[in-house]
Each structure stands twice: as C-alpha cells, then as structure tokens.
Amino acid sequence: MAAAVNGRNGHGFAPRWLLASTTGLVLAATPLMLLGCGNSSGQAENPGGGAAEVSAGGELSGGRPKFGPPPGMKLFEDNCAACHTEKGMEMGGRAIPNLATLHSMSPERIFDVMLNGMMKEQAAGLDRVQKKQVAEFLGGRPMMDAAGTDVKAMKNLCKANPEFALRADDWNGWSPSPDNTRFQNAGGLAAGDVPKLKLKWAFGVPQGASLFSQPAAAGGRLFFGGDNGTVYGIDADTGCAYWSYHADGGVRTAPVVQPVTGQKEKFAVIFASQSGTVFAVGARTGELLWKMKPSSDPHGLTGSIAAYGGRVYVPFTGTETLAGANPKYECCKSSGGVASIDASSGRLVWYASTIQEPIVSRGRNEVGVAMWGPSGASVWNTPTVDAKRKLVYVGTGNSYNEPAAATSDSIVALDLETGKIRWHHQEIAGDAFALGCPDTAPAGNHCPTKIGPDWDFGGSSVILKSLPNGKDVLIGAGKAGIAVAVDPDQQGKVVWRTKLFTDKPPTADGLVIFGGGADSRYVYYPLQRPGGGLTALDLATGKPAWTTPMRADGRGQIGPASVMPGIVFTGGWDGVLRAVDPAGKVVWTFDTKRDFQTVNGIPGKGGSLGQSGAVVANGRLYVASGYVGMQNGSAGNVILAFAPK
C-alpha cells in the first residue's frame, strides 16, 4: 500500500486525488459531481470496514511516489457527472450539493445515502463495493467499522453505571410532550440564567459530519445517533460515555426512551436508521432488545419517533423524489406512511400509508416505460399525538408525479388505534415534484407537466395547542412559508392562515424547514431566508406579534425552535445558537462553528445547526452542531452542553 500523504486520521489513505509532481504532491481540484443519475434498491446492511488503497504506479525522478486516482474517482466521473458540479447547480429550484459539500461529508454518510437514503435509486448501477469506493473517494478516508465508533476506544468511559429512571425535567424525544410544542416547562433553567450560559463540555462523534439526531435528555443521560451509524448513551452532567450501539445505517431520528415490560431492562431507547429499521436498546447498557422493519417496501426515514401509551409511532418517507426524473424508471409507487409499534416487544400494531388510493397504471411515458401512481405524500416530520381525540397527526410531502395525491401537502389525522385516515386538510393542491425535472413538460412525459412548487410540510411537525378559550388548534407551517391553524373538532376546518413572507414567495428550498415551537401565547417559526429571522404569531388569531432579524448568513434559520418560559432558542446555517426573549430581543448567542476540545478525546468541530434543535433539561442546554444537508451546510460532529456560570 502506498505511504500516506496528507492522510486523515492516520488511515494511510490519501484524500481526494493526490497528483504527483516534481515539486511535490498537491491536491488536484476536479470538477466532479455525486450520484444523481442511476438507480438502486437494496436492503440495509452494515457498511463494513476495510481500508481503500491508493495505487502506487512506480517512481518519478527523485524517488517521489506516483499516485494514480483512487477507484472511486472513475466511478464518480462515469456515474455522477450530471448532478453535482464543482460550483453547484440547481434542479427544479433546489440547490444540489456541490463537490466541496460532498467532500465535507463522512464516507459512512455518503455510503448510507446510496444504500438506504435518497440516492439509492440513483446508485442502482453500482454494487456494494463500488458504492464504498465512491464514498471513500469523496470522504477522503476509509470507512470505519463498528469498532472505530465504539465508546470502548474513548478515554472517558463512565466509572459507574447506576440504575436508570425517567425524570420530570426530561426532554425525551423530539419534544418534551407529544403535542410537539417543543416547550420545556420543567428544565431547571430560568430565563435569567440564559445570558449566563457557558460551555461546560463538548463530546465528539467519531468521524461524524452531520448530526441530524437531536439528543434525548432523559434520566440524567443523553441519547443520540450519528451519521456514522452509531447511537450513544452518555452522562448528561459530565459527558462520560456509558455505551454505544452500531445500527445498520445512519441515524437521523431523535431517540425516545420508553418503559418496557418482558425485557432484561426496564427502559428502552427506541430509534430508527435510514434503512427503515426500528431498534430498541437498553437505556442502561445499550444492549439490543429488539429490532424490526415495519414494511418490506422501500422507505426512508427522516422524522423522529413519537411515543404514547406503550406504543411508538414511526414516520416514513417514499423513495422516489430523485428517481422520478429518470425516463427509464417506472415512476412511481412509493408513498409515505406511519407505523404503530409496541414499545416492549417490537410487534407491529399497524402500518398506514398516507395515500389510501390504490396504485394504478397511468400509461407509458415518451420512451415507453410504464408510469404508476399516485405516489409521494412522504412524512418527513415527527407525528403529533392527540390523546383526547385518539388521533395522531402528520404533515405530508408533495407527490412525485401527476395527478398529485389528495393527501399530499396535507395535515393528515389518523386513528391512534387502527391507522385509518379520519380526515385531512390539503394546504397545497396539485404539487407534483421530481428533482431534476424541468419547470414544464409535455403531456405523456415522465415528468409532471408543471413542476412543483414543492411546498410541502417537510420536516416541520404539526403543533397541537389549547387556546385561552379552551378550544384546541392544530398549527402547521412548511416550505411554502404559510402558517395555518385548523380545528381538530371540525375535520380540519381552517381557523386562520398567515403568510410568513412579505414580498415574493419562497423557492422550492422553502421558508420553514424543521418547524416551530409554542408557549401559552405564541407560536414561533424560524425563517430560512437571507439574514434569517424568528417570527412570533398569536395562537388565537395568527396575527404576527413580532419578527426579529438574526443577521445570520445568506440562508438564515433552518433548525427548529425550542421554547422555555421567557426564551426561544433558534439555530441556523451560520452555526450560531441564539436565545430570544418575549419581546423578540436576542439576549444570548454562541457560535458553534469552530474547533472544540472534547471530553472523549475525539477531534471536535462545530458547523451549521440544522435538523437537531436545542434541548433544555437538567438545568442545562444541549445542542448538536453539524449539518451539511442538501444545501451545502457546514459539517460538524459535536454535542455541546451549557450551564449558567
């Protein structure tokens, strides 16, 4: 094997493409692009280890080694050059990750996306070894095996492992409560403490680049997953490590801790991987209790898991957002859905598709390939549980082809016991979108005749809130930049609707991405727009109370709002976490986009603040920093803990 030159992490693997010259070795910038133009289906598997080698091709004068390009480079050029450019490009109004963004991702994340995620249809022409080679070329190092991400390799293992029990001040899952208000009333932190917050410790996730998984703060511990496919249980006070569990793919969900019966532990940490596998491991030891796949159909998983009454509710996405633009692909049959699973045993109680119309033939496209539908209506967000009405609510995504499904871009109410759709409110009708399709297409084409606008509810969960008059409302806001409140007692009848933009509507990238939070007076939405911002709407009327600009970078706030009495936390693409008071004044900031010395000895760096929001519990504030996403965010791999000084 060739000697390492500028290799990362001592693996002896030369990152990117090292070009030999008589003056030394330099990194060659190449205008390449990731998988956007293939097709895959495949069951989830453990990525596996093994270092990729850079071939040595002899000697140059002076004895300098001659390096050839790694095998993944040629595969990348041959299969991927239509979608990911060095400078970046757009498809259907959506930004496509550029080459620099792909290089900032971990190879484990890239491999997982090709095997289990959005790119698995496009990666069909590559076998497992070739996917691994592409991932290692882009990631600049060999993929790690499970041992490389295990806490046993860390320097801060906890010296004792006490019994585990849930506490009243936990932030357990996506929201402290199943109404998805993201409001913490018992976190042990007062508004007056927030300006005094100081960094207490940082924990580094081995080889992580995007920390999608919001930590669950429960029982004095933090539970979270990484794009390295490993879930961790650490001490919430010190950051010492109790255990790790390696799943079958990257973990984007916020874990949720539930009491269980008939198992060797009393509490289970429940989470899901990108492959669609749901896992339960012991909260104290991390030992596997059960795992299962609710459906044999191909699905993705982005939203977090909700829990209520001894069951968990798992949201699923379809898989054809990108595949629909390929005329040789039979588009489209996949849809979103929700699974109800017994928390103790892993038994599937029910699985419900968000589209309950049958899949039918829609003729053939311009190259003679069969077309199918309806499709889409993915659930990208966390289900909201309504115990009073025995319903679970989700917001859905766009359709993949025409005609659009009746339940796309909708708030959908499902029966908590059976999964049957009780009612739905469609906010945007006729939204058919496939990434890579033109704005318009002729009838009979594989693409929609009119693309988009791709204004779905996305990662923004529906919020269930009681008004001062005792009435309940469901509030949703998504990429369209429109907040809507509907009446759950009137089959989703609109109570109010408010535009969150003042001039032109948002692009397909969207205005509200990972959602808002609410207290007794307002609902708060972070805004993804130039300069960023946080807006507060009156719960009863929807009237804007205030909007605070954030002076963020050109893309603004993407992360969800997190609320406690007197404070709203919001993070964005710039990596700055901000605390805002009830008048809309920013009272505290912390820039996470920097290097950190970590308690576990793993090199740590912060980045953009994306899917994972701030968490308040145990008198402390926690946040995961690092989010690349689809829009060229900044990589990071740290969990940060703050406490008043």
C-alpha positions in Angstrom: 0.0 0.0 0.0 1.3 3.5 -0.8 2.5 5.6 2.0 0.0 8.1 3.3 0.5 11.7 2.2 -1.7 14.3 4.0 -3.9 11.3 5.0 -6.6 11.9 7.5 -6.8 10.2 10.9 -3.7 8.0 10.3 -5.5 5.6 8.0 -2.9 5.8 5.3 -5.4 7.0 2.7 -4.7 9.9 0.6 -7.8 12.2 0.5 -9.3 13.3 -2.8 -6.9 12.8 -5.7 -3.2 13.3 -5.0 -1.3 14.4 -8.0 2.5 13.8 -8.2 4.8 16.5 -9.5 8.5 17.3 -9.4 7.8 20.0 -6.8 5.8 17.8 -4.5 2.3 16.4 -4.1 -0.7 18.7 -4.3 -4.4 18.3 -4.1 -6.0 18.4 -7.5 -9.3 20.2 -7.7 -11.5 18.3 -10.1 -14.9 19.4 -11.5 -16.7 16.3 -10.5 -20.2 15.7 -9.3 -22.1 12.6 -6.6 -24.7 10.1 -7.7 -27.6 11.8 -9.4 -28.1 9.6 -12.3 -28.5 5.9 -11.5 -31.0 3.6 -9.8 -30.9 1.3 -6.8 -32.9 -0.9 -4.5 -31.2 -2.8 -1.7 -31.7 -4.0 1.8 -29.9 -2.3 4.6 -26.6 -3.9 5.6 -23.8 -3.0 7.9 -21.3 -0.9 5.8 -18.3 -2.9 6.8 -14.8 -1.8 7.2 -11.6 -2.3 5.3 -9.3 0.5 4.1 -9.3 1.5 0.5 -5.8 1.7 -1.1 -4.3 4.4 -3.3 -2.5 2.6 -6.0 1.2 3.2 -6.5 2.3 3.4 -10.1 6.1 3.4 -9.9 8.6 6.2 -9.1 9.2 9.7 -10.5 12.7 11.1 -10.7 13.9 12.0 -7.2 12.2 8.9 -5.7 8.8 10.5 -5.3 5.9 8.0 -5.4 3.5 8.3 -8.3 -0.1 8.0 -7.2 -3.0 7.1 -9.5 -6.5 8.2 -8.8 -8.5 6.0 -6.3 -11.0 3.6 -8.0 -14.0 5.6 -6.7 -12.9 8.7 -8.7 -13.5 7.0 -12.1 -16.8 5.5 -10.9 -17.8 9.0 -9.7 -17.0 10.6 -13.1 -18.8 7.9 -15.0 -22.0 7.8 -12.9 -22.4 11.1 -11.3 -21.3 14.0 -13.5 -24.8 15.2 -14.4 -25.9 16.5 -11.0 -23.1 17.7 -8.6 -20.8 20.3 -10.0 -17.8 22.0 -8.5 -19.6 25.3 -8.4 -23.0 24.0 -7.6 -26.2 23.9 -9.7 -30.0 23.9 -9.3 -32.6 21.4 -10.3 -36.3 22.3 -10.1 -35.5 25.3 -8.0 -33.5 23.2 -5.5 -29.8 23.6 -4.8 -27.8 20.4 -5.4 -24.8 19.7 -3.1 -21.6 20.8 -4.8 -18.3 19.0 -4.8 -17.0 20.8 -1.7 -20.1 19.8 0.2 -19.7 16.2 -0.7 -16.1 16.3 0.4 -17.2 17.6 3.8 -19.4 14.6 4.4 -18.2 11.4 6.0 -17.8 8.3 3.8 -20.2 6.5 6.1 -22.9 9.1 5.5 -22.3 9.0 1.7 -22.4 5.2 1.6 -25.6 5.2 3.7 -27.3 7.7 1.4 -26.5 5.5 -1.6 -27.5 2.3 0.2 -30.5 3.4 2.2 -31.3 7.0 1.6 -32.3 9.4 -1.1 -29.7 8.2 -3.6 -30.4 4.5 -3.5 -32.5 4.6 -6.7 -29.7 6.5 -8.5 -27.0 4.2 -7.3 -28.6 1.0 -8.7 -25.8 0.6 -11.3 -23.1 0.3 -8.6 -22.6 -2.8 -6.5 -21.8 -2.6 -2.8 -18.0 -2.5 -3.3 -18.3 0.3 -5.9 -20.6 2.4 -3.6 -17.9 2.0 -0.9 -15.2 3.2 -3.3 -17.2 6.3 -4.3 -17.9 7.0 -0.6 -14.3 6.7 0.3 -13.1 8.8 -2.6 -15.5 11.6 -1.7 -15.0 11.3 2.1 -11.2 11.2 1.8 -10.6 8.3 4.1 -11.6 4.6 4.5 -14.9 3.9 6.0 -14.8 3.0 9.7 -16.1 -0.3 11.0 -18.2 -0.5 14.2 -15.1 -0.8 16.4 -13.9 2.6 15.2 -17.0 4.3 16.5 -17.3 2.4 19.8 -17.1 4.1 23.1 -14.6 1.5 24.2 -12.0 3.4 22.1 -12.7 6.6 24.0 -10.8 8.0 27.0 -13.8 9.0 29.2 -15.8 5.8 29.9 -18.0 6.3 32.9 -16.6 4.7 36.0 -20.0 3.5 37.3 -23.4 2.7 35.6 -26.2 3.4 38.0 -29.8 2.3 37.6 -31.8 4.3 35.1 -35.2 6.0 35.6 -37.0 8.8 33.8 -37.3 12.3 35.4 -39.8 15.1 35.4 -37.4 17.5 33.8 -36.5 15.3 30.8 -36.6 16.4 27.2 -37.5 12.9 25.8 -37.6 12.7 22.0 -38.4 15.5 19.5 -40.5 17.4 22.0 -40.9 17.1 25.8 -44.6 16.4 25.2 -46.4 14.5 22.4 -48.2 17.7 21.3 -44.9 18.7 19.6 -44.9 22.3 21.1 -41.2 21.8 21.8 -41.9 23.6 25.1 -40.0 22.7 28.3 -41.6 24.0 31.4 -39.5 22.0 33.9 -36.0 22.0 32.6 -34.4 23.6 35.7 -33.2 26.6 33.7 -34.7 30.1 34.2 -34.8 32.9 31.6 -32.5 34.9 33.8 -29.9 32.1 33.6 -29.7 32.1 29.9 -27.4 35.2 29.4 -25.0 33.5 31.8 -24.7 30.2 29.9 -21.2 29.0 29.4 -19.9 25.9 27.6 -19.5 23.1 30.1 -18.2 20.3 27.8 -18.1 19.1 24.2 -18.4 15.4 23.1 -17.1 14.4 19.7 -18.8 11.9 17.5 -16.1 9.8 15.7 -15.9 10.7 12.0 -19.3 12.5 12.2 -20.2 15.2 9.7 -23.9 15.8 10.1 -25.6 15.3 13.5 -29.2 15.0 12.4 -30.2 13.2 15.6 -31.4 15.6 18.3 -30.3 14.3 21.7 -32.9 12.9 24.0 -32.2 14.1 27.6 -33.7 11.5 29.9 -32.8 10.1 33.3 -29.7 12.2 33.6 -28.3 10.8 30.3 -28.2 11.9 26.7 -29.0 9.5 23.9 -28.3 10.4 20.2 -27.2 8.9 16.9 -24.7 9.9 14.3 -24.3 9.7 10.6 -21.6 7.1 11.4 -24.4 4.7 12.2 -23.8 4.6 15.9 -26.1 5.5 18.8 -24.5 6.7 22.1 -25.6 6.9 25.7 -23.6 9.4 27.7 -23.8 11.2 31.1 -25.7 14.4 30.8 -23.7 16.1 33.6 -20.1 15.1 32.6 -20.3 13.7 29.1 -18.7 10.5 30.1 -19.6 7.6 27.9 -21.8 4.6 29.0 -22.3 2.7 25.8 -22.6 2.7 22.0 -24.7 0.6 19.6 -23.9 0.3 15.9 -27.0 0.2 13.7 -27.4 -0.8 10.1 -27.3 2.8 8.7 -27.1 6.4 9.7 -29.4 7.6 12.4 -31.4 10.8 11.8 -34.1 10.4 14.5 -34.2 11.8 18.0 -34.3 8.7 20.2 -37.2 8.3 22.6 -37.0 6.5 25.9 -39.9 4.3 27.0 -40.7 2.0 29.9 -40.9 -1.6 28.7 -42.0 -5.0 30.1 -40.8 -8.5 29.5 -37.3 -7.4 28.7 -34.0 -7.6 30.6 -34.1 -3.8 31.1 -37.0 -1.6 32.4 -36.4 1.2 29.9 -35.7 1.1 26.2 -34.1 3.7 23.9 -36.0 3.5 20.6 -34.7 4.9 17.4 -34.6 4.2 13.6 -32.0 4.1 10.9 -32.1 5.4 7.4 -32.7 1.9 6.2 -36.2 1.9 7.9 -35.2 -0.4 10.7 -36.5 0.4 14.1 -34.4 -0.6 17.1 -34.9 -0.8 20.9 -31.8 -1.0 23.1 -31.5 -0.9 26.9 -31.2 2.6 28.3 -28.7 1.5 30.9 -26.5 -0.8 28.8 -27.2 -0.2 25.1 -27.9 -4.0 24.6 -30.3 -4.8 21.8 -33.8 -5.6 23.0 -35.5 -5.9 19.6 -35.3 -4.6 16.0 -37.8 -4.8 13.2 -38.8 -3.4 9.8 -42.5 -2.3 9.6 -42.7 -2.7 5.8 -40.9 -4.6 3.1 -41.5 -1.8 0.7 -38.6 0.6 0.2 -38.9 3.6 2.6 -36.7 6.3 4.0 -36.8 7.8 7.5 -36.1 11.4 8.4 -38.6 12.4 11.1 -38.3 11.4 14.7 -40.4 8.8 16.6 -43.4 9.8 18.8 -44.4 7.7 21.8 -47.6 7.4 23.7 -49.4 4.7 25.7 -46.8 1.9 25.4 -46.5 2.4 21.6 -44.3 4.3 19.3 -45.3 6.0 16.1 -42.7 6.0 13.3 -42.9 8.2 10.2 -41.7 7.0 6.8 -41.0 8.7 3.5 -41.2 7.4 0.0 -38.0 6.9 -2.0 -38.6 8.4 -5.5 -38.0 12.1 -5.1 -35.0 11.8 -7.3 -35.8 8.7 -9.3 -38.9 10.3 -11.0 -36.7 12.4 -13.2 -35.3 9.3 -14.9 -37.4 8.4 -18.0 -36.2 4.8 -17.8 -37.6 4.4 -14.3 -41.1 3.2 -13.7 -42.3 6.1 -11.6 -43.8 6.0 -9.1 -45.2 3.6 -6.5 -43.8 4.6 -3.1 -45.6 6.7 -0.5 -45.2 8.0 3.0 -46.6 6.2 6.0 -46.8 5.8 9.7 -46.2 2.6 11.8 -47.5 1.9 15.2 -45.2 -0.4 17.1 -45.5 -2.0 20.6 -42.6 -0.5 22.6 -42.0 -3.5 24.7 -42.0 -6.3 22.1 -41.4 -4.5 18.7 -44.7 -6.0 17.4 -46.2 -4.1 14.5 -49.7 -2.9 15.6 -50.5 -1.2 12.3 -48.9 0.4 9.3 -50.8 3.1 7.4 -49.9 4.6 4.1 -50.6 8.3 3.7 -52.1 7.5 0.3 -55.0 5.1 0.6 -56.0 5.2 -3.1 -54.8 2.1 -5.0 -51.8 2.3 -7.2 -52.9 2.2 -10.9 -51.3 2.3 -14.3 -51.0 5.7 -15.9 -49.9 4.6 -19.3 -46.4 4.8 -20.7 -44.1 7.8 -21.0 -42.2 9.1 -24.0 -39.7 6.2 -24.1 -42.3 3.5 -23.5 -41.7 3.0 -19.8 -44.8 2.3 -17.6 -46.0 5.1 -15.3 -47.8 4.5 -12.0 -49.5 6.5 -9.2 -50.5 8.1 -7.0 -47.3 8.4 -5.1 -45.4 10.6 -2.6 -47.0 12.3 0.4 -44.0 11.4 2.5 -43.9 12.0 6.2 -40.7 13.9 6.9 -41.7 15.1 10.3 -42.5 13.7 13.8 -46.0 12.5 14.4 -48.2 14.5 16.9 -50.3 12.6 19.4 -53.8 13.8 20.4 -54.8 11.5 23.3 -58.1 13.3 23.8 -59.3 12.5 20.3 -57.3 9.3 19.9 -55.7 10.7 16.8 -52.1 11.0 15.5 -51.3 13.9 13.1 -48.6 14.2 10.5 -47.8 16.7 7.8 -47.2 15.3 4.3 -44.9 16.0 1.4 -45.5 16.6 -2.3 -46.5 13.9 -4.9 -43.8 12.5 -7.2 -46.0 12.6 -10.4 -49.3 13.6 -11.7 -52.1 13.8 -10.8 -51.0 14.7 -7.3 -52.4 12.6 -4.4 -55.3 14.1 -2.5 -53.4 13.8 0.7 -50.1 15.4 -0.4 -49.1 18.7 1.2 -51.6 18.0 3.9 -52.3 17.7 7.6 -53.5 14.1 8.0 -55.3 12.8 11.0 -55.0 9.0 11.6 -56.8 6.9 14.2 -54.5 6.1 17.0 -55.7 2.5 17.3 -56.1 1.5 13.7 -54.2 3.9 11.5 -57.3 4.7 9.4 -57.3 8.2 8.0 -60.1 10.1 9.8 -59.7 13.4 7.9 -57.2 15.5 6.1 -56.7 19.2 5.2 -54.8 19.8 2.0 -52.9 23.1 2.1 -51.3 22.9 -1.4 -53.2 21.0 -4.2 -51.6 19.6 -7.3 -48.0 19.8 -6.1 -46.1 17.2 -8.1 -42.3 17.4 -7.9 -39.4 15.3 -9.0 -35.9 16.7 -8.6 -34.2 17.1 -11.9 -37.4 17.7 -14.0 -37.9 20.9 -16.0 -40.4 23.5 -14.9 -42.8 22.3 -17.7 -43.0 19.1 -19.7 -45.4 17.9 -22.5 -48.3 15.6 -21.6 -47.2 11.9 -21.5 -43.7 12.9 -20.4 -42.2 11.1 -17.4 -42.0 14.5 -15.6 -45.0 16.5 -14.3 -46.4 18.9 -16.9 -45.9 21.6 -14.3 -43.2 21.1 -11.7 -43.8 21.8 -8.0 -43.8 24.2 -6.3 -42.5 21.6 -3.8 -44.2 23.4 -0.9 -44.7 20.5 1.4 -44.8 20.4 5.2 -41.3 18.9 5.2 -39.6 18.4 8.5 -42.0 20.8 10.3 -44.2 18.9 12.7 -47.8 19.9 13.4 -48.3 21.6 16.8 -51.4 20.8 18.9 -52.2 23.7 21.2 -55.0 24.8 23.5 -56.3 28.4 23.3 -57.3 30.5 26.3 -61.0 29.8 25.4 -60.4 26.1 25.8 -60.5 25.3 22.1 -57.7 23.3 20.5 -56.0 24.1 17.3 -53.5 22.3 15.1 -50.9 24.6 13.6 -48.7 23.7 10.7 -46.2 25.7 8.6 -43.8 24.4 6.0 -41.8 25.3 3.0 -44.5 27.5 1.4 -44.0 30.0 4.2 -47.6 29.9 5.2 -48.8 29.0 8.8 -52.2 27.5 9.0 -54.3 26.7 12.1 -57.1 24.1 11.7 -59.8 22.8 14.1 -59.4 19.2 15.1 -63.0 19.0 16.1 -64.2 20.2 12.7 -62.4 17.8 10.3 -59.5 20.2 9.9 -61.5 23.4 9.1 -59.2 26.4 8.8 -59.2 28.7 11.8 -56.6 31.2 10.5 -53.9 31.4 7.8 -50.9 33.7 7.8 -48.2 34.4 5.3 -44.7 34.5 6.8 -43.1 36.3 3.9 -43.7 39.9 2.9 -42.6 40.1 -0.8 -42.1 37.2 -3.1 -43.0 33.6 -2.1 -40.1 31.2 -1.2 -38.4 29.0 -3.7 -38.5 25.2 -3.5 -35.8 25.4 -0.8 -38.6 26.6 1.5 -39.1 29.2 4.3 -39.9 27.0 7.3 -37.9 23.8 7.3 -37.7 21.9 10.7 -40.5 23.7 12.3 -41.6 25.8 15.3 -42.5 25.7 18.9 -45.1 27.3 21.1 -45.9 28.6 24.5 -49.2 29.7 26.0 -49.4 32.8 23.9 -47.4 32.5 20.6 -46.2 30.0 18.1 -42.6 30.7 16.9 -41.2 29.9 13.5 -37.5 30.3 12.4 -37.2 31.5 8.8 -34.8 30.3 6.1 -34.2 33.5 4.2 -31.4 35.9 3.6 -30.5 37.3 7.1 -32.6 34.7 8.9 -35.2 35.6 11.4 -37.7 34.4 14.0 -41.4 35.3 13.9 -44.0 35.1 16.6 -47.7 34.6 15.8 -50.6 34.9 18.1 -52.0 31.5 18.8 -55.7 32.5 18.6 -55.6 34.8 15.5 -52.4 34.1 13.7 -51.5 37.8 13.7 -47.8 38.5 13.7 -46.6 39.8 17.1 -43.0 40.5 16.1 -40.3 39.3 13.7 -36.7 39.5 14.7 -33.9 39.5 12.1 -30.9 37.4 13.1 -28.1 38.9 11.0 -27.4 35.3 10.0 -25.7 34.3 6.8 -27.4 34.4 3.5 -29.6 31.4 4.2 -30.9 32.1 7.6 -32.5 29.8 10.2 -33.2 26.2 9.4 -33.3 24.5 12.8 -36.5 24.1 14.8 -37.5 26.5 17.6 -37.0 25.3 21.2 -39.1 27.1 23.8 -38.9 27.5 27.6 -40.6 30.2 29.8 -39.3 33.5 28.6 -36.9 32.2 26.0 -36.9 30.8 22.4 -33.7 29.2 21.1 -33.1 29.1 17.3 -30.1 28.0 15.2 -29.2 28.3 11.6 -26.9 27.7 8.7 -24.3 30.1 10.2 -23.8 27.7 13.2 -24.9 30.4 15.8 -27.3 29.4 18.5 -29.4 32.4 19.6 -31.7 32.9 22.6 -34.6 35.4 22.1 -36.8 36.9 24.8 -40.6 37.5 24.7 -40.1 41.0 23.1 -38.0 39.5 20.2 -34.7 40.7 21.6 -31.6 38.4 21.2 -30.2 38.0 24.7 -27.5 35.4 24.2 -25.6 33.9 21.3 -23.0 31.2 20.9 -21.0 30.5 17.7 -20.7 26.7 17.4 -18.8 26.8 14.1 -15.3 26.3 15.5 -13.0 23.6 16.9 -13.6 22.1 20.3 -11.5 20.2 22.8 -13.7 17.2 23.6 -14.1 15.2 26.8 -13.8 11.9 25.0 -10.7 12.8 23.0 -12.2 12.8 19.6 -11.3 15.8 17.4 -14.3 18.0 17.5 -15.7 20.7 15.2 -19.0 22.5 15.1 -20.9 23.5 12.0 -24.4 24.5 10.8 -27.4 24.0 13.1 -30.0 22.0 11.2 -32.4 19.3 11.9 -31.4 18.9 15.6 -32.7 21.7 17.8 -31.6 22.9 21.3 -32.7 20.8 24.2 -33.3 22.1 27.8 -33.1 19.6 30.7 -31.3 19.0 34.0 -30.7 22.8 34.4 -28.6 22.7 31.2 -28.8 23.4 27.5 -27.7 20.9 24.9 -27.2 21.2 21.2 -25.8 19.1 18.3 -23.7 21.0 15.9 -23.0 19.9 12.3 -25.4 19.8 9.4 -24.5 19.6 5.7 -27.9 18.7 4.3 -28.8 19.3 0.6 -27.8 23.0 0.6 -24.1 23.0 1.3 -24.1 23.5 5.1 -21.1 23.2 7.3 -20.0 19.8 8.7 -19.6 19.2 12.4 -19.5 16.4 14.9 -20.0 17.8 18.4 -22.6 17.6 21.2 -22.3 20.8 23.3 -23.5 21.2 26.9 -24.1 24.6 28.5 -24.8 25.6 32.1 -25.0 29.0 33.9 -21.7 30.1 35.3 
